[in-house]
Amino acid sequence: MAITHTVTFDDPKELAESVRTLGGLEFIERMMARGMRIPIGTTLGFQLVEATAGHAVFEAVAGPASLNPMGGVQGGWYACVLDAALGVCLHTLLPAGEYYTTIELQVRLVKAVRPDTGTLRATGRVVHRGRTTAITEARMEDANGVLYAHATATQLLMKG
């Protein structure tokens, strides 16, 4: 039996244009206020629900599209959701015209996410922001605070 998975998201070109002209937190707040549907989040079942300076929270539900052939949630799903929290928390601190790229990502899976786990929260925070690099960390937990995964990232800061 085949399952169809259809997603609808906003044109990423529109987002890319405004990211260059707005400060990071203003960009994120505007994106949230408009209810922008981000391609990767819409496809994999996660969305940004909270952002302040140096802090970001995503809610995520592992749906059928995140399952591996054994019926478990693919490890890359955890990494993708956590990577979003790691990047957005840093992005909230950037001035207009500054951007970043991840140069190292470490993900530790602590507990298996199952299709019936329900909504998880991935919370990212900035640990260090220097002139050229930043370090962020994120935790993926359920509503009871049970840890499912933890991640850290090192990002390279750039202007242009």
C-alpha contacts under 8 A as a table, 3 or more apart, distances in Angstrom:
res1	aa1	res2	aa2	distance
5	H	65	A	7.35
7	V	42	T	6.44
7	V	43	T	6.05
8	T	37	R	7.55
8	T	39	P	7.86
8	T	42	T	7.12
9	F	36	M	7.72
9	F	37	R	4.73
9	F	38	I	5.83
9	F	39	P	5.34
9	F	42	T	6.46
10	D	14	E	7.99
10	D	36	M	6.33
10	D	37	R	5.26
10	D	38	I	6.27
10	D	39	P	7.00
11	D	14	E	5.81
11	D	15	L	7.29
12	P	15	L	5.15
12	P	16	A	6.23
12	P	38	I	7.24
12	P	39	P	7.29
13	K	16	A	5.00
13	K	17	E	6.29
14	E	17	E	5.40
14	E	18	S	6.74
15	L	18	S	5.48
15	L	19	V	6.20
16	A	19	V	5.26
16	A	20	R	6.89
17	E	20	R	5.90
17	E	21	T	7.40
18	S	21	T	5.43
18	S	22	L	6.24
18	S	27	F	7.15
19	V	22	L	5.65
19	V	23	G	7.63
19	V	24	G	7.46
19	V	27	F	6.14
19	V	96	A	7.48
20	R	96	A	6.07
20	R	97	G	5.36
20	R	98	E	7.86
21	T	96	A	5.45
21	T	97	G	6.53
22	L	26	E	6.21
22	L	27	F	5.55
22	L	95	P	7.36
22	L	96	A	4.83
22	L	97	G	7.69
23	G	26	E	5.38
23	G	27	F	6.04
23	G	92	T	7.68
23	G	93	L	7.92
23	G	94	L	6.07
23	G	95	P	4.40
23	G	96	A	4.11
23	G	97	G	7.69
24	G	27	F	5.13
24	G	28	I	6.23
24	G	91	H	5.05
24	G	92	T	4.38
24	G	93	L	5.87
24	G	94	L	4.87
24	G	95	P	5.90
24	G	96	A	6.60
25	L	28	I	5.09
25	L	29	E	6.00
25	L	51	A	7.70
25	L	52	T	7.05
25	L	53	A	6.65
25	L	91	H	6.92
25	L	92	T	4.02
25	L	93	L	6.47
25	L	94	L	7.48
26	E	29	E	5.14
26	E	30	R	6.03
26	E	92	T	7.71
27	F	30	R	5.22
27	F	31	M	6.12
28	I	31	M	5.06
28	I	32	M	6.19
28	I	51	A	7.34
28	I	88	V	7.90
28	I	92	T	6.91
29	E	32	M	5.14
29	E	33	A	6.05
29	E	51	A	7.31
30	R	33	A	5.05
30	R	34	R	6.15
31	M	34	R	5.34
31	M	35	G	6.32
31	M	36	M	5.49
32	M	35	G	5.05
32	M	36	M	6.31
32	M	48	L	7.28
32	M	49	V	7.56
33	A	36	M	7.86
37	R	41	G	7.41
37	R	42	T	6.24
38	I	41	G	5.40
38	I	42	T	5.87
38	I	47	Q	7.93
39	P	42	T	5.31
39	P	43	T	6.06
40	I	43	T	5.11
40	I	44	L	6.07
41	G	44	L	5.26
41	G	45	G	5.58
41	G	46	F	4.70
41	G	47	Q	5.67
41	G	81	V	7.90
42	T	45	G	5.36
42	T	46	F	6.40
42	T	47	Q	7.31
44	L	62	A	7.36
44	L	63	G	7.50
44	L	65	A	6.87
44	L	66	S	6.65
44	L	77	W	7.36
45	G	60	A	5.70
45	G	61	V	5.52
45	G	62	A	6.41
45	G	63	G	6.76
46	F	58	F	6.49
46	F	59	E	5.51
46	F	60	A	4.07
46	F	61	V	6.40
46	F	81	V	6.87
47	Q	58	F	5.31
47	Q	59	E	5.59
47	Q	60	A	6.61
48	L	51	A	7.69
48	L	56	A	7.41
48	L	57	V	5.98
48	L	58	F	4.30
48	L	59	E	6.53
49	V	56	A	7.90
49	V	57	V	5.80
49	V	58	F	5.48
49	V	59	E	6.61
50	E	56	A	5.67
50	E	57	V	5.02
50	E	58	F	7.03
51	A	54	G	7.94
51	A	55	H	5.63
51	A	56	A	4.38
51	A	57	V	6.38
51	A	89	C	7.18
51	A	92	T	7.48
52	T	55	H	5.18
52	T	56	A	6.53
52	T	89	C	7.74
52	T	92	T	6.81
53	A	89	C	7.15
53	A	92	T	5.28
53	A	93	L	5.82
54	G	89	C	4.77
54	G	90	L	5.75
54	G	91	H	7.83
54	G	92	T	5.85
54	G	93	L	5.97
54	G	125	R	5.53
54	G	126	V	5.22
55	H	88	V	7.71
55	H	89	C	4.48
55	H	90	L	7.57
55	H	92	T	7.46
55	H	123	T	7.35
55	H	124	G	5.66
55	H	125	R	4.62
55	H	126	V	6.79
56	A	85	A	5.71
56	A	86	L	7.89
56	A	88	V	6.09
56	A	89	C	4.76
56	A	123	T	5.75
56	A	124	G	5.15
56	A	125	R	6.65
57	V	85	A	6.32
57	V	121	R	6.55
57	V	122	A	5.59
57	V	123	T	4.42
57	V	124	G	6.34
58	F	81	V	7.61
58	F	84	A	7.88
58	F	85	A	6.47
58	F	121	R	5.57
58	F	122	A	5.08
58	F	123	T	6.49
59	E	119	T	6.37
59	E	120	L	5.60
59	E	121	R	4.59
59	E	122	A	6.37
60	A	81	V	7.32
60	A	119	T	5.51
60	A	120	L	5.15
60	A	121	R	6.27
60	A	122	A	7.54
61	V	117	T	7.87
61	V	118	G	5.88
61	V	119	T	4.91
61	V	120	L	6.34
62	A	65	A	7.74
62	A	66	S	5.85
62	A	67	L	7.84
62	A	73	V	6.94
62	A	77	W	7.83
62	A	113	V	7.46
62	A	114	R	7.34
62	A	115	P	5.85
62	A	117	T	7.89
62	A	118	G	7.61
63	G	66	S	5.66
63	G	67	L	7.30
63	G	115	P	6.09
64	P	67	L	5.54
64	P	115	P	7.18
66	S	73	V	5.57
66	S	74	Q	5.92
66	S	77	W	6.20
67	L	70	M	7.69
67	L	71	G	5.50
67	L	72	G	5.28
67	L	73	V	4.44
67	L	74	Q	5.51
67	L	115	P	7.96
68	N	71	G	5.46
68	N	72	G	5.55
68	N	73	V	5.96
68	N	74	Q	5.19
69	P	72	G	7.48
72	G	112	A	7.88
72	G	113	V	7.47
72	G	114	R	6.25
72	G	115	P	7.56
73	V	77	W	7.00
73	V	112	A	7.52
73	V	113	V	6.04
73	V	114	R	6.22
73	V	115	P	7.23
74	Q	77	W	5.55
74	Q	78	Y	7.44
75	G	78	Y	5.44
75	G	79	A	6.55
75	G	109	L	7.68
76	G	79	A	4.88
76	G	80	C	6.02
77	W	80	C	5.13
77	W	81	V	6.29
78	Y	81	V	5.40
78	Y	82	L	6.09
78	Y	107	V	7.93
78	Y	109	L	7.78
78	Y	149	A	7.17
79	A	82	L	5.20
79	A	83	D	5.79
79	A	107	V	6.22
79	A	151	A	7.82
80	C	83	D	5.05
80	C	84	A	6.35
81	V	84	A	5.29
81	V	85	A	6.71
81	V	122	A	6.95
82	L	85	A	5.14
82	L	86	L	6.12
82	L	122	A	6.03
82	L	123	T	7.88
82	L	124	G	7.61
82	L	138	A	6.13
82	L	139	R	7.30
82	L	140	M	7.13
82	L	150	H	7.78
82	L	151	A	6.56
83	D	86	L	4.92
83	D	87	G	6.08
83	D	105	L	7.73
83	D	151	A	7.89
83	D	153	A	7.93
84	A	87	G	5.27
84	A	88	V	6.01
85	A	88	V	5.33
85	A	89	C	6.07
85	A	122	A	6.28
85	A	123	T	6.04
85	A	124	G	4.68
85	A	125	R	7.84
85	A	138	A	6.42
86	L	89	C	5.76
86	L	90	L	6.79
86	L	124	G	5.12
86	L	125	R	6.89
86	L	126	V	7.79
86	L	136	T	5.60
86	L	137	E	5.99
86	L	138	A	5.97
86	L	152	T	7.33
86	L	153	A	6.73
87	G	90	L	5.35
87	G	91	H	6.10
87	G	102	T	7.85
87	G	136	T	7.78
88	V	91	H	4.75
88	V	92	T	6.28
88	V	124	G	7.72
89	C	92	T	5.53
89	C	93	L	7.46
89	C	124	G	5.69
89	C	125	R	5.51
89	C	126	V	6.22
89	C	136	T	7.69
90	L	93	L	5.59
90	L	94	L	7.03
90	L	125	R	7.44
90	L	126	V	5.96
90	L	134	A	7.71
90	L	136	T	7.16
91	H	94	L	5.32
91	H	99	Y	7.44
91	H	100	Y	7.85
94	L	98	E	6.00
94	L	99	Y	7.00
95	P	98	E	5.79
97	G	159	K	5.84
97	G	160	G	5.70
98	E	157	L	7.12
98	E	158	M	5.69
98	E	159	K	4.36
98	E	160	G	6.37
99	Y	157	L	5.95
99	Y	158	M	5.35
99	Y	159	K	6.15
99	Y	160	G	7.77
100	Y	155	Q	6.11
100	Y	156	L	5.38
100	Y	157	L	4.49
100	Y	158	M	5.72
101	T	155	Q	5.45
101	T	156	L	5.42
101	T	157	L	6.90
102	T	105	L	7.00
102	T	153	A	6.76
102	T	154	T	5.99
102	T	155	Q	4.27
102	T	156	L	6.28
103	I	153	A	7.50
103	I	154	T	5.73
103	I	155	Q	5.40
103	I	156	L	6.40
104	E	153	A	5.37
104	E	154	T	5.07
104	E	155	Q	6.98
105	L	151	A	7.20
105	L	152	T	5.99
105	L	153	A	4.49
105	L	154	T	6.71
106	Q	151	A	5.41
106	Q	152	T	5.35
106	Q	153	A	6.30
107	V	149	A	7.08
107	V	150	H	5.93
107	V	151	A	4.33
107	V	152	T	6.75
108	R	149	A	5.54
108	R	150	H	5.27
108	R	151	A	6.08
109	L	112	A	7.41
109	L	148	Y	6.28
109	L	149	A	4.46
109	L	150	H	6.72
110	V	147	L	6.71
110	V	148	Y	4.95
110	V	149	A	5.05
110	V	150	H	7.51
111	K	147	L	7.00
111	K	148	Y	4.51
111	K	149	A	6.81
112	A	148	Y	6.66
113	V	117	T	6.03
113	V	148	Y	7.00
114	R	117	T	5.14
115	P	118	G	7.40
117	T	120	L	7.92
118	G	142	D	7.87
119	T	142	D	6.66
119	T	143	A	7.52
120	L	140	M	6.47
120	L	141	E	5.56
120	L	142	D	4.64
120	L	143	A	6.86
121	R	139	R	7.86
121	R	140	M	5.47
121	R	141	E	5.39
121	R	142	D	6.22
121	R	143	A	7.63
122	A	138	A	6.40
122	A	139	R	5.43
122	A	140	M	4.23
122	A	141	E	6.53
123	T	138	A	5.22
123	T	139	R	5.39
123	T	140	M	6.56
124	G	136	T	6.94
124	G	137	E	5.59
124	G	138	A	4.06
124	G	139	R	6.69
125	R	136	T	5.71
125	R	137	E	5.64
125	R	138	A	6.36
126	V	129	R	7.07
126	V	134	A	7.55
126	V	135	I	6.24
126	V	136	T	4.42
126	V	137	E	6.57
127	V	134	A	7.58
127	V	135	I	5.41
127	V	136	T	5.12
127	V	137	E	6.78
128	H	134	A	5.32
128	H	135	I	5.05
128	H	136	T	6.90
129	R	133	T	6.35
129	R	134	A	4.29
129	R	135	I	6.56
130	G	133	T	5.34
130	G	134	A	5.77
131	R	157	L	7.24
132	T	156	L	5.88
132	T	157	L	4.88
132	T	158	M	7.02
133	T	154	T	6.84
133	T	155	Q	5.48
133	T	156	L	4.59
133	T	157	L	5.38
134	A	154	T	5.68
134	A	155	Q	5.13
134	A	156	L	6.61
134	A	157	L	7.17
135	I	152	T	7.16
135	I	153	A	5.65
135	I	154	T	4.62
135	I	155	Q	6.35
136	T	152	T	5.62
136	T	153	A	5.33
136	T	154	T	6.62
137	E	150	H	7.51
137	E	151	A	5.58
137	E	152	T	4.24
137	E	153	A	6.38
138	A	150	H	5.78
138	A	151	A	5.22
138	A	152	T	6.39
139	R	147	L	7.04
139	R	148	Y	7.75
139	R	149	A	5.97
139	R	150	H	4.55
139	R	151	A	6.52
140	M	147	L	5.94
140	M	148	Y	5.46
140	M	149	A	5.08
140	M	150	H	6.23
141	E	144	N	7.60
141	E	145	G	5.31
141	E	146	V	5.19
141	E	147	L	4.50
141	E	148	Y	5.55
141	E	149	A	7.31
142	D	145	G	5.33
142	D	146	V	5.41
142	D	147	L	6.91
142	D	148	Y	7.55
143	A	146	V	7.44
147	L	150	H	7.64
